[in-house]
Structure formats: structure tokens, C-alpha cells
Amino acid sequence: MHILCTNDDGYLARGLNVLASAANPLGRISIVAPDREQSATSNSLTLHHPLRARRARDGAIVVDGTPTDCVILAVGELLDQRPDFVLSGVNHGSNMGEDVLYSGTVAAAIEATILGIPAVAVSYVGSDFEDLPSWEGVLTTLLGQIVGMPSFPPDTLLSINLPAVPATEVKGVRVTSLGKRRYRDSLTRALDPSGREYFWIGGGVTRWTGAPASDFRAVEEGYVSVTPLHLDLTNYALLEEVGGWGLELPSP
């Protein structure tokens, strides 16, 4: 099995190293990752300047673009064989609820899914990334079960969040739905030393809500959260209702 590993924290990130090490017993590993931090780039593509790739000393291929760029280049040009699976992460921070719409880590898995390759995004909820290597054995076991499945659901990726507990204390795995995340005071407005106004998005206080089977509830209780995500965002339950709105264009 040929496994492509990528991320959005950059090719030097501890999480990517842990993911590649965890996946190593499962097959042949190729790493194609951004040359720098690309968090919150979502599914953005680099369209207005050329992309460049180089091979690092450890054998990883480094791209000066987004995680989506990395997957497209890897599958289309850089690898000698199309990967059988794409693993993205381990992200330095959680990707739950609406985070999956912004995350570069999840976006890489989405792009692989669009290209017809089974994909998993892995994120770590904790803030002490020095603890990530302790998760290697857990990840090898969990990912081995996933890549060993006889079939993988089409147009679907898995978003895995590891709880902020020692790997030896994890309680198990829960299959979850997305929770809802709300930020408060996440926008800063201030003046720089030259007296010019600037705005900074980020930080603030996070409040989570959701069903009992939500991703954030699972990790809060010490479980690994596994959330199946589908590419089709259509709200089928509302097709008939919206169709009854009588939407029409004026006559020419």
C-alpha cells in the first residue's frame, strides 16, 4: 500500500513526523507537505503564481503552496505511483465543528477524496505538542484498521480528533457528529506602533454546543472522535420546501 502523508503545519511539524512514523508499518510512505505554516487555508489553490517543489534531506517533498496544492501536485506529478490512501495531520490543534470548513489539514483530505482517494485527517486537541509522539502506537492501530477495510465509503473522508489526555489513558473510540463552535471576542482592533489601524482575527473564548454524540463531547470525555464527512453539502430535507418558495426570474 502506498500512503501519502501531508499536513498544514509545514513539513517540519512534529505532528507530521508522528503521523508518518505511525503509518510506516502500514505501507510505503511518501511525504508531500507545505514549506511553511498553512493553517486555516481551507481548500485554497495557488492560481496566480507558479508552484515550486524541492526534496528535503529526509526525503520529504516540500511545496511552496497550500495543503490542497500539495495533494494535487503529489497525485498529478510528484509521486511515481498514485497513493492508495492519503493521511493528513497530525494537526497541531483540534478540527471539530465548523473548524473543518477552515482547516488546511481537513482540506488536504477533502482534495484527496475529490480525486477518488480514501483520506483521513487527524488532529490533536491538546496544546502540548511534545506529547504527540506518545500517540504513535495508538495511531498505528487505529489507522491500520481503517486502511485495512475492504472498502471505503465514496465521497467521504474521516476527521479524527485525539483528546488532550496521555495516550495511555484514552478511553476508546467514538463515532461522532460535528458539534457547533462559537467564538467570543475573537476580533482585535488596535493601532500599530506607527499609529495605523489594524485588525487581527483569532483567539477569544470558544463555546461548544451539540448533540450527545458530538465530536467535542467525545474528546472532552477522553475518547478519540471519528467523524465521517461527506462532500455533498446539499440539505436534501429542504429541497421540497425551498422548491415551494416559487422562486422565479422576471420576464425578459
ZIMOQUI-V560885 format. One record per residue. N is the residue number from 1. RES is the residue in one small letter. SS is DSSP state (H for helix, E for strand, L for the rest). D_CENTER is the distance of its C-alpha to the mean C-alpha in whole Angstrom. Layout:
n=N res=RES ss=SS d_center=D_CENTER
n=N res=RES ss=SS d_center=D_CENTER
//
This chain:
n=1 res=m ss=L d_center=21
n=2 res=h ss=E d_center=20
n=3 res=i ss=E d_center=16
n=4 res=l ss=E d_center=14
n=5 res=c ss=E d_center=12
n=6 res=t ss=E d_center=10
n=7 res=n ss=L d_center=7
n=8 res=d ss=L d_center=8
n=9 res=d ss=L d_center=11
n=10 res=g ss=L d_center=13
n=11 res=y ss=L d_center=15
n=12 res=l ss=L d_center=17
n=13 res=a ss=L d_center=14
n=14 res=r ss=H d_center=15
n=15 res=g ss=H d_center=12
n=16 res=l ss=H d_center=12
n=17 res=n ss=H d_center=16
n=18 res=v ss=H d_center=15
n=19 res=l ss=H d_center=13
n=20 res=a ss=H d_center=15
n=21 res=s ss=H d_center=18
n=22 res=a ss=H d_center=17
n=23 res=a ss=H d_center=16
n=24 res=n ss=H d_center=20
n=25 res=p ss=L d_center=22
n=26 res=l ss=L d_center=20
n=27 res=g ss=L d_center=21
n=28 res=r ss=E d_center=21
n=29 res=i ss=E d_center=18
n=30 res=s ss=E d_center=18
n=31 res=i ss=E d_center=15
n=32 res=v ss=E d_center=15
n=33 res=a ss=E d_center=13
n=34 res=p ss=E d_center=14
n=35 res=d ss=L d_center=17
n=36 res=r ss=L d_center=16
n=37 res=e ss=L d_center=14
n=38 res=q ss=L d_center=11
n=39 res=s ss=L d_center=10
n=40 res=a ss=L d_center=10
n=41 res=t ss=L d_center=11
n=42 res=s ss=L d_center=9
n=43 res=n ss=L d_center=10
n=44 res=s ss=L d_center=13
n=45 res=l ss=L d_center=16
n=46 res=t ss=L d_center=18
n=47 res=l ss=L d_center=22
n=48 res=h ss=L d_center=24
n=49 res=h ss=L d_center=25
n=50 res=p ss=L d_center=24
n=51 res=l ss=L d_center=22
n=52 res=r ss=L d_center=23
n=53 res=a ss=E d_center=22
n=54 res=r ss=E d_center=23
n=55 res=r ss=E d_center=23
n=56 res=a ss=L d_center=23
n=57 res=r ss=L d_center=26
n=58 res=d ss=L d_center=23
n=59 res=g ss=L d_center=23
n=60 res=a ss=L d_center=19
n=61 res=i ss=E d_center=19
n=62 res=v ss=E d_center=18
n=63 res=v ss=E d_center=18
n=64 res=d ss=L d_center=18
n=65 res=g ss=L d_center=16
n=66 res=t ss=L d_center=12
n=67 res=p ss=H d_center=9
n=68 res=t ss=H d_center=11
n=69 res=d ss=H d_center=14
n=70 res=c ss=H d_center=13
n=71 res=v ss=H d_center=12
n=72 res=i ss=H d_center=15
n=73 res=l ss=H d_center=18
n=74 res=a ss=H d_center=17
n=75 res=v ss=H d_center=18
n=76 res=g ss=H d_center=20
n=77 res=e ss=H d_center=22
n=78 res=l ss=H d_center=21
n=79 res=l ss=L d_center=21
n=80 res=d ss=L d_center=24
n=81 res=q ss=L d_center=23
n=82 res=r ss=L d_center=20
n=83 res=p ss=L d_center=18
n=84 res=d ss=L d_center=18
n=85 res=f ss=E d_center=14
n=86 res=v ss=E d_center=11
n=87 res=l ss=E d_center=9
n=88 res=s ss=E d_center=6
n=89 res=g ss=E d_center=6
n=90 res=v ss=E d_center=8
n=91 res=n ss=E d_center=7
n=92 res=h ss=E d_center=10
n=93 res=g ss=E d_center=10
n=94 res=s ss=L d_center=9
n=95 res=n ss=L d_center=7
n=96 res=m ss=L d_center=10
n=97 res=g ss=L d_center=12
n=98 res=e ss=L d_center=12
n=99 res=d ss=H d_center=9
n=100 res=v ss=H d_center=7
n=101 res=l ss=H d_center=9
n=102 res=y ss=H d_center=9
n=103 res=s ss=L d_center=6
n=104 res=g ss=H d_center=6
n=105 res=t ss=H d_center=3
n=106 res=v ss=H d_center=2
n=107 res=a ss=H d_center=6
n=108 res=a ss=H d_center=6
n=109 res=a ss=H d_center=6
n=110 res=i ss=H d_center=8
n=111 res=e ss=H d_center=10
n=112 res=a ss=H d_center=11
n=113 res=t ss=H d_center=12
n=114 res=i ss=H d_center=14
n=115 res=l ss=L d_center=16
n=116 res=g ss=L d_center=17
n=117 res=i ss=L d_center=15
n=118 res=p ss=E d_center=13
n=119 res=a ss=E d_center=10
n=120 res=v ss=E d_center=8
n=121 res=a ss=E d_center=4
n=122 res=v ss=E d_center=6
n=123 res=s ss=E d_center=7
n=124 res=y ss=E d_center=11
n=125 res=v ss=L d_center=12
n=126 res=g ss=L d_center=15
n=127 res=s ss=L d_center=17
n=128 res=d ss=L d_center=19
n=129 res=f ss=H d_center=17
n=130 res=e ss=H d_center=20
n=131 res=d ss=H d_center=19
n=132 res=l ss=H d_center=16
n=133 res=p ss=H d_center=19
n=134 res=s ss=H d_center=20
n=135 res=w ss=H d_center=17
n=136 res=e ss=H d_center=18
n=137 res=g ss=H d_center=20
n=138 res=v ss=H d_center=18
n=139 res=l ss=H d_center=15
n=140 res=t ss=H d_center=18
n=141 res=t ss=H d_center=20
n=142 res=l ss=H d_center=17
n=143 res=l ss=H d_center=15
n=144 res=g ss=H d_center=19
n=145 res=q ss=H d_center=19
n=146 res=i ss=H d_center=16
n=147 res=v ss=H d_center=17
n=148 res=g ss=L d_center=21
n=149 res=m ss=L d_center=21
n=150 res=p ss=L d_center=23
n=151 res=s ss=L d_center=21
n=152 res=f ss=L d_center=18
n=153 res=p ss=L d_center=18
n=154 res=p ss=L d_center=18
n=155 res=d ss=L d_center=15
n=156 res=t ss=E d_center=13
n=157 res=l ss=E d_center=10
n=158 res=l ss=E d_center=9
n=159 res=s ss=E d_center=7
n=160 res=i ss=E d_center=9
n=161 res=n ss=E d_center=10
n=162 res=l ss=E d_center=12
n=163 res=p ss=L d_center=15
n=164 res=a ss=L d_center=17
n=165 res=v ss=L d_center=20
n=166 res=p ss=L d_center=22
n=167 res=a ss=H d_center=20
n=168 res=t ss=H d_center=24
n=169 res=e ss=H d_center=24
n=170 res=v ss=L d_center=21
n=171 res=k ss=L d_center=23
n=172 res=g ss=E d_center=21
n=173 res=v ss=E d_center=18
n=174 res=r ss=E d_center=18
n=175 res=v ss=E d_center=17
n=176 res=t ss=L d_center=16
n=177 res=s ss=E d_center=15
n=178 res=l ss=L d_center=14
n=179 res=g ss=L d_center=16
n=180 res=k ss=E d_center=17
n=181 res=r ss=E d_center=16
n=182 res=r ss=E d_center=19
n=183 res=y ss=E d_center=20
n=184 res=r ss=E d_center=23
n=185 res=d ss=L d_center=25
n=186 res=s ss=L d_center=22
n=187 res=l ss=E d_center=24
n=188 res=t ss=E d_center=26
n=189 res=r ss=E d_center=29
n=190 res=a ss=E d_center=31
n=191 res=l ss=E d_center=34
n=192 res=d ss=L d_center=33
n=193 res=p ss=L d_center=36
n=194 res=s ss=L d_center=38
n=195 res=g ss=L d_center=38
n=196 res=r ss=L d_center=35
n=197 res=e ss=E d_center=33
n=198 res=y ss=E d_center=29
n=199 res=f ss=E d_center=26
n=200 res=w ss=E d_center=23
n=201 res=i ss=E d_center=20
n=202 res=g ss=L d_center=18
n=203 res=g ss=L d_center=20
n=204 res=g ss=L d_center=22
n=205 res=v ss=E d_center=22
n=206 res=t ss=E d_center=19
n=207 res=r ss=E d_center=21
n=208 res=w ss=E d_center=19
n=209 res=t ss=E d_center=21
n=210 res=g ss=L d_center=20
n=211 res=a ss=L d_center=22
n=212 res=p ss=L d_center=23
n=213 res=a ss=L d_center=20
n=214 res=s ss=E d_center=17
n=215 res=d ss=H d_center=14
n=216 res=f ss=H d_center=15
n=217 res=r ss=H d_center=19
n=218 res=a ss=H d_center=18
n=219 res=v ss=H d_center=16
n=220 res=e ss=H d_center=19
n=221 res=e ss=L d_center=22
n=222 res=g ss=L d_center=20
n=223 res=y ss=E d_center=18
n=224 res=v ss=E d_center=15
n=225 res=s ss=E d_center=13
n=226 res=v ss=E d_center=12
n=227 res=t ss=E d_center=11
n=228 res=p ss=E d_center=12
n=229 res=l ss=E d_center=11
n=230 res=h ss=E d_center=13
n=231 res=l ss=L d_center=14
n=232 res=d ss=L d_center=17
n=233 res=l ss=L d_center=17
n=234 res=t ss=L d_center=21
n=235 res=n ss=L d_center=23
n=236 res=y ss=H d_center=25
n=237 res=a ss=H d_center=27
n=238 res=l ss=H d_center=28
n=239 res=l ss=H d_center=29
n=240 res=e ss=H d_center=33
n=241 res=e ss=H d_center=33
n=242 res=v ss=H d_center=32
n=243 res=g ss=H d_center=34
n=244 res=g ss=L d_center=37
n=245 res=w ss=L d_center=37
n=246 res=g ss=L d_center=39
n=247 res=l ss=L d_center=37
n=248 res=e ss=L d_center=39
n=249 res=l ss=L d_center=40
n=250 res=p ss=L d_center=43
n=251 res=s ss=L d_center=46
n=252 res=p ss=L d_center=46
//
